[in-house]
Amino acid sequence: MLFSSDELNIPTSEYFQVDWTLGPSVLIIGNEATGLGENAKNLACQNGGQLVHVPMANTIDSLSAAMSGTVIIYEAYRQCITAKQVRHKTRT
């Protein structure tokens, strides 16, 4: 069953508020003009997903989809590396 965006109750977070260390994740990146399509939003809603965004500075309208993906993936990587380092320090 497909729902419109207005009917979906999908949590929204800024990319750095997401705990990317919790396990496997799927990142679907929408285009700059229209964002995610209805099918992608429905998929997220049906699987406990969330919408993640990169906040913009006052003078910047938007980032390209590629740049937004890069920022988000780097944050996920940074969190995983930091968590690994913390686990290693607690063992020694």
C-alpha positions as CSV (number, residue, x, y, z in Angstrom):
1,M,0.0,0.0,0.0
2,L,1.4,3.4,-1.0
3,F,0.8,6.6,1.0
4,S,1.3,10.2,0.1
5,S,4.0,12.2,1.9
6,D,1.4,13.9,4.0
7,E,0.2,10.6,5.4
8,L,3.6,9.2,6.3
9,N,5.0,9.6,9.8
10,I,8.7,9.3,9.1
11,P,11.1,10.7,11.7
12,T,13.5,13.4,10.4
13,S,17.0,14.0,11.8
14,E,20.0,16.0,10.9
15,Y,22.8,13.7,9.6
16,F,25.0,14.1,12.6
17,Q,22.1,13.2,15.0
18,V,21.9,9.7,13.5
19,D,23.8,6.9,15.3
20,W,25.4,5.2,12.3
21,T,27.1,2.7,14.6
22,L,23.9,0.8,15.4
23,G,24.3,-1.6,12.5
24,P,23.8,-1.9,8.7
25,S,22.1,1.1,7.1
26,V,20.8,2.0,3.7
27,L,21.2,5.5,2.4
28,I,18.9,6.6,-0.4
29,I,19.7,10.0,-1.8
30,G,17.0,12.1,-3.5
31,N,17.7,14.5,-6.3
32,E,18.2,18.3,-5.7
33,A,14.9,19.4,-7.2
34,T,12.3,17.0,-5.8
35,G,14.1,15.0,-3.1
36,L,13.0,11.4,-2.5
37,G,10.2,9.9,-4.5
38,E,7.0,8.5,-2.9
39,N,8.2,4.9,-3.3
40,A,11.4,5.6,-1.4
41,K,9.5,7.4,1.3
42,N,7.1,4.5,1.6
43,L,9.9,2.0,1.8
44,A,11.5,4.0,4.6
45,C,8.2,4.2,6.5
46,Q,7.5,0.5,6.2
47,N,11.0,-0.5,7.4
48,G,11.4,1.9,10.4
49,G,13.6,4.3,8.4
50,Q,14.1,8.0,8.8
51,L,14.7,11.0,6.7
52,V,18.1,12.6,7.1
53,H,19.1,16.0,5.9
54,V,22.2,18.2,5.8
55,P,21.4,21.6,7.3
56,M,22.4,24.6,5.2
57,A,24.1,27.9,6.2
58,N,22.1,31.0,5.8
59,T,23.7,32.0,2.4
60,I,23.6,28.5,0.8
61,D,20.4,27.3,-0.9
62,S,21.4,23.6,-1.3
63,L,24.1,21.0,-1.9
64,S,24.2,18.6,-4.8
65,A,23.0,15.1,-4.1
66,A,26.6,13.9,-4.5
67,M,27.9,16.4,-2.0
68,S,25.1,15.6,0.5
69,G,25.8,11.9,0.2
70,T,29.5,12.5,0.7
71,V,28.9,14.5,3.9
72,I,26.5,11.9,5.3
73,I,28.8,8.9,4.4
74,Y,31.8,10.6,5.9
75,E,29.9,11.2,9.2
76,A,28.9,7.6,9.3
77,Y,32.5,6.6,8.7
78,R,33.7,9.0,11.4
79,Q,31.3,7.6,13.9
80,C,32.2,4.0,13.2
81,I,36.0,4.8,13.4
82,T,35.5,6.7,16.7
83,A,33.4,3.9,18.2
84,K,36.1,1.3,17.1
85,Q,38.8,3.4,18.8
86,V,36.8,3.8,22.0
87,R,36.2,0.0,22.1
88,H,39.9,-0.6,21.6
89,K,40.9,1.8,24.4
90,T,38.5,0.2,26.8
91,R,40.1,-3.2,26.2
92,T,43.7,-2.1,26.9
